[in-house]
Amino acid sequence: MTEKIKHLKTVHNAIILAHYYTLPEVQEMADFVGDSLALSIEAAKTTADVIVFAGVCFMAETAKILSPDKRVLIPDLAAGCSLAESCPADAFGKFRAQHPGAVVVSYVNTSAEVKALTDICCTSSNALRVIESVPAEREIIFAPDRNLGAYLQKQTGRRNMILWDGACHVHEQFSLEAILELKKQYPDAPVLAHPECPQPILMVADYVGSTSGIIAEAGRNPAETFIVVTESGILHELNERYPGKRFVPAPGVDSTCGCNDCRYMKLVTLEKIAAALETGGPEVEVSEEIRVRAEKSIRNMLEIS
């Protein structure tokens, strides 16, 4: 399968971009692996004719928005995002209309239609910088993740932030009780948590940061064992970079595997990547009217980053 994909990539001048939350074998096959911000930057600068996005649909849409002349393929159209789905564009448009003077900051985990209603996009890597770039006197609508929004409010002291009530099914479902038990089991292990987690989880964390931030912190911190509170796909990169360290995944409330998986990210397989390259689909399309408006919000983010 690996050799088949390599051959098809050459034939079609294709590049495979993968998120840290995908399956280990998908990450190993990819030309570039990163978090949402890094993937957006890579999609914007690639010279390939075809981008195969090993991730979820909003990421592939973002690549198409930034590179409209490229063909962007998504291996499985069912690879959605619970966070993006928690913010329908029509409902968000009405919400925005209720606060006409507000600057709209939307997480990249949103549909193209929501990005088109947004002034500045952000990722968990640059969200703090984006919020701080908005003048203090301006009201901010932040969507769609209420947990990340609440964390940013606390970090910046901004009281004029209006939060959309959305959440990620992975980060929302971590078990505080299980994390506290892991802290007893590994008393010297720092807890590394993603800011999409609810506030009680973040309160027991030693470090709060994006996917790439967690990976960097694991390298900086001299500890030998870490408790990791984000999607389990990150463990592959952590183990690859730091083979001498131990990474213990925090379980979800309904976990049967001792970890917490994104059911959408795990839909992407090598077989589906090969099929996408072979058949030229499913191909991601974004209407030009939506694309132009959405691109502005993403470019505004990239300028700040």
N, C-alpha and C positions, 0 to 999 in steps of 0.2 A: 504493500500500500504506500509506503514511504517513497519508494522508487517511482511508482506511478504518479504520485503527486509532484515529485520533482520534475518528471518529464512533462507533465501538463503545464506546470508553471513556466517552463522554458518555451513551450509551444505558444502559449498565450501571453507571454511577457507579464506574468502575474506575480503579485506579492501577497503573502498571507500575514495579516495582522491579528494577533491574539491577545486577549485579556488574561490577566493573572488568575482569573477565576475559572478558566476552562480546564479541561482534563489535561493531566501531565503530558500525555502523548501528543496532544494538540499544541501545547506550548513548545514542545521540543521540535515540532515540525515547522513552526512559524518562523518567518523572517525577522519579525519584531514582536516582542512581548512587552506589554506595559499596562499602566493604569489608564483611565479615561483621558486624562490630559495628554499624556505622552502619545497615546494612540491618535488623538485629534491632530497633534503636531505632525506626526508621521504621515497621516493621511493627506495632510495639506501639502507636503513637500515631495511625495513619492513621484518618481518618473515612470512607474509601471503603467501599463495600459489597463490592467485589471487588478482590482483590490478584492481579495477574499477576506471578509471580516469574520474571524472566528471569535464571536462574542454574541451580543444580543442586538435586536433590530435597531434600537435608537443609536447604537454605535455605528452601524452600517449606514444609517441615514445621515449621521454627522459626516461620515467620510464622503458621501455623495454630495452633501451640501458644500463641502470644502473643495471637492474635486469633481465638478459636474461633467467634465470631459472624460472622466474615467468610468469604466463599467465596474459597479460595486455589487458583489455577490454575497449573499448571506446563506450559509449552508442549510439552515432550517428556519423557515418563516415562523415557526411556532416559538422560536427563541425570543420571547418578549421580556418584559421587565415589570415586576409588580409595582415598583416605584413610579415608573413612567405611566403605567396604567391607572395609578391612583390620582392622576391629574389630567382628566379629559379636556381637550382644547376648548370646547364650547363652554363648559362650566368655568374654566379658568378665565376665559374672555369676559364673562359676566362679572367674575370676582374682580378682575382688573378694572373694569369700568366703574366699580364702586369706589375706587381710590385713584382718581384721574391724575393726581399730582405725584404719585409714587414712582420711584425707579424700580423696574422689575428685574430682579436677579433670579434666574432659574438655573437649577442644577442641570448638567449636561444629560442626566438621566430623565429626559423628557422627549416627547415626540417632536417632529419637525414643526408641527403646527403650533405647539406651545413655545418653541424657540422663536417662532415668527412673532409671537406676542411679547417677546422678552427684549429688554435693553442690553443686558450683559449676562452671558452664561457663566457658569463656574463649575469646577470640579471640587472634590474634597481636598485636592492638593493646593488649590489657589483660592478657595472660597474666602478665607480671611482677608487676603489681599484685595479681592474684588469688593467685599463689603467696605473695607477701609478706603477704597478709591471713591466711594460715593460721599459727597459732602455731608457733614454731620447733621445739618438741618433738614436734609431730604428724607422723606418717608421711603421705606423700602418694602416692597412685596418680595418675600422669599418663597420659592416653590421648588420641588414639591415636598421635600423631606422635613418634617416637623422636628425630628431629632437633631439633624444637622443645623437647622435654623435656630433651635434653642441653644445649641452649643455655641454658635456664632454670636448670638445675643449676649451670652455670658462672657465670651472672650473679648468682645468689643465694647460692652456696656451700652450698646445701642438699644434704646427703649422704643424707637420708632420703626421697628420691624414688624411686619404683618406676615404671619406664617400660614402657608397653605397646609392643610391637614393630610399629608401623605406619609408613607413609610415603605421601607424595603422589607420584604417578608423574611429575608435572611437575618438582618441585623435586629429586627423587631422581636425575633423569637429566641434570642439567646437567654439562657437561664441564669439569673443572678445567683440562685442557690447553688447551682453546679459550679459556677465560677468561684464562689466562696469556698466550696469544698476543695477545688483544685488549689486554691491559695493555701489551704491547710496542708495539702499533700505536698506542695512545692513552695514552701515558705520564702525561699530566696528568688523565686521566679517572678520577674516583672510581668505585669499584665499589659499587653499591647492591644488597644481597642480602636475600632473605626468610629468616627463621629456620627455615623448613622445609627449607632446603638442608642437606646433610651438612656436618660440621665442617670438612673440608678447604676447601670453598668459602667458608665463613664466615671462615676464617683469612686469606683474601686480600681480604676485603671491607673497604671503608672505612666503610661504614655498614650495619648490620643492623637491619631493622625490618619492620613490617607493610606491607601494600599502601598504606594511607593514610600510613604513616610514610615510605615511600619517596617518595611524591608530595610530601610536605611538605619532605623533605630536599632534593629536587631544586630546590625554590624557595629554600630558605635558603642552599644552597651556591653560591658565586659561579662555580663551574666552568661551562664552556660545553659540555662533552661528558661524558656519563655512560655507564657500562656497567651495564646493568640485568639483574639475575639473579632474575627471577620470571616468571610467565606473561605472554606477549606482549600480552595484551589491555590491560595497563596503559599501553602505549605511546600509545594513543589519548588518554587523559586527560593524560598527560605532555606530548604535543605540543600539545594544546589549551590547556593552562595556560601552557606555557613555549615559545612558538613560536620564540624566539631561541636555544634550546638544542638540542643534538643528543643523542639517546638511542639507544645501540647495544645491541640485545638479545643476551644471551648464548645461544649455541646449546646444544641437548641433544646427548647422545652419538650419537643416531640422527637428528639434525636434517637435513632436506633443504631447509629454508626459511630457515636462518640465525636461527632463533628457537626457542622451545619453547612449544608450545600445549597447553592442556587439551582433550582430545578431547571431553569432556563439555560444557564451557561452549560450545563452538563448535556444538553441536547446536541451540542456540536461535537461531531466525531470525525475521525480521519476519513471514514467511508463517505460521509456527507460532503466533506471538503473536496474529495476526489470527484464525486458526482457533480458538484457545482462547477468545477473546472471543466469537466467533460461535456456537460450539457449547456453551460452558460447561464445557469439559473439555479435558484430564484435570484432575479436581479432586482436591486433596490431602485425605485424611482421616486423622485420628489418633484412636484410641480414647480415650474420656474418662479411663479409668483411667491410661493411659500419659501422656496430655496433662497431667493434674494433677501427676503426679510430675515430669515433664520440665520443666514450667513453673517449678517451684520452683528448679531448678538454674539456669535462665536468669535468673529474677528476682534470684537471689543475685548473679549476674554483673553485671547491670545496676545493682544497688545499689552495688557496688564501683566501677563505671565512672563 
